[in-house]
Amino acid sequence: MSKLKAAVIGAGFMGRTHVEALRRLGSVEVASVAGISEAEAKSFAAAMGVEKAAASVDAILKDPEIQGVHICTPNATHFPIAMKALEAGKHVLCEKPLAMSAAEARQMKELADKKKLCHATNHNLRYYGATQQIRRMIQNGDLGEILVVQGTYSQDWLLYDTDFNWRILRKHNGPLRVVGDIGSHWMDMIQHVTGLSITKLCADLNIVHKTRKQPKVAVETFAGKTLRPEDYNTIKIDTEDFGMVMLHLGPRCRGAYTVSQVSAGCKNRFEIQIFGTKAGVIWNQERPDELWIGRRNEASSVLLKDASLYYPDAAGYVDYPGGHAEGYPDTHKMLFKRFWARVANPKSPVEYPTFADGLRGMELLEKIIESNKSRGWVDCKPGKK
Ligand SMILES: NC(=O)c1ccc[n+]([C@@H]2O[C@H](COP(=O)([O-])OP(=O)(O)OC[C@H]3O[C@@H](n4cnc5c(N)ncnc54)[C@H](O)[C@@H]3O)[C@@H](O)[C@H]2O)c1
């Protein structure tokens, strides 16, 4: 059976993650890769054992063998690469946040729809078995009416002023940093699992380091912690290290989350806490197989991931027996499997976040900027400009 052919654009942390996850599907071959330069593509292709290293993104788009591309490059490049790819007739799976603005995201969605091509925004974190189980528990009424959502996405990799990455610079990452980078995941997750929409928000953002030491050579995500004075320039910082956002989700549900890249000891502490009229749940990405279920009148419990103990729909997001950990790499596999099933057969259900979800994320991010600037609450009902 011939395999579907994918290309991965971007040779960093996400590029590697996508290549590995795609290979686990069995039905898709990573036929080509591209990077910032031909040299980067060549060394990436050699390291990952990919047959073709494209000289440029355009070379991939001209390659008739490639059916779909995965865009794993800095945020500012998502829009131009995705638009070119769609024009070239390629299906597009793009990293989050989808674009630099809602206007860009809207154009991406409109073009993908016009061309009748598959489009996905990589909100992979939806696809932990435990978070899918939470979604089914809420759909089945186990928690009752949802009253309160709380949580955080906290990291520590930008704690020191010597920590640096392209995400710190607006021109690569956009006007928001930590809220765009990881707050986008939190807001997508809470809406996905509860089925509620964020309707109002109030944000407060803080730049902890007003200046940072920018290395004279590029540093990859999560790498490089120690710099000598001769290795960096001191630059002014205008993107936030920390954010807190209060939320309304419809008439009765209220909540708040924080996002941070300066919280010592938190690596990828992505936690959601959801409390309803009957029960509550808490889930933390750093212990992804554990789902705390809280009850008022009986003992609370911890459900360790086990497909046989999950609702049948959630069990489809678990591939290994209970007690064998599944984690972050598996979430990508679960999303890509559903995206490529749709590429193979347009009658397959759309069981993955699309550009519409990415657009909704961008609209919320713009509302956060507005709220932080006005120091007040802003309406953000879906469909409201
Ligand atoms: N879904 C997730 O869990 C998750 C996690 C991390 C990052 N991301 C997203 O993935 C994207 C990439 O992040 P990363 O951490 O892999 O960054 P990275 O810095 O590790 O890698 C970026 C790669 O893109 C290449 N590149 C830059 N501009 C390019 C261009 N114009 N054409 C081709 N290649 C280009 C760089 O040379 C590098 O190889 C970002 O949008 C980020 O928000 C998502």
The ligand as an ORCA input file, in Angstrom:
! r2SCAN-3c Opt
* xyz 0 1
  N       2.148     22.382     20.036
  C       3.115     22.487     20.921
  O       3.092     21.849     21.966
  C       4.282     23.393     20.638
  C       5.443     23.335     21.426
  C       6.515     24.155     21.087
  C       6.424     25.019     20.016
  N       5.268     25.082     19.299
  C       5.158     25.989     18.137
  O       5.958     25.443     17.088
  C       6.559     26.479     16.322
  C       8.070     26.241     16.287
  O       8.584     26.272     17.613
  P       9.924     25.487     18.029
  O       9.921     25.452     19.506
  O      10.053     24.222     17.256
  O      11.028     26.513     17.530
  P      12.565     26.191     17.229
  O      13.269     27.493     17.346
  O      13.046     25.047     18.038
  O      12.543     25.743     15.687
  C      12.139     26.602     14.640
  C      12.710     26.069     13.329
  O      12.151     26.804     12.225
  C      13.237     27.170     11.337
  N      12.804     28.330     10.548
  C      12.715     29.616     10.956
  N      12.209     30.372      9.949
  C      11.996     29.540      8.907
  C      11.493     29.725      7.582
  N      11.113     30.928      7.144
  N      11.402     28.640      6.771
  C      11.780     27.411      7.198
  N      12.269     27.178      8.439
  C      12.362     28.235      9.282
  C      14.380     27.434     12.283
  O      15.622     27.479     11.607
  C      14.238     26.226     13.215
  O      14.749     25.073     12.600
  C       6.112     27.777     16.979
  O       5.009     28.299     16.296
  C       5.707     27.377     18.383
  O       4.708     28.213     18.948
  C       4.215     24.282     19.589
*
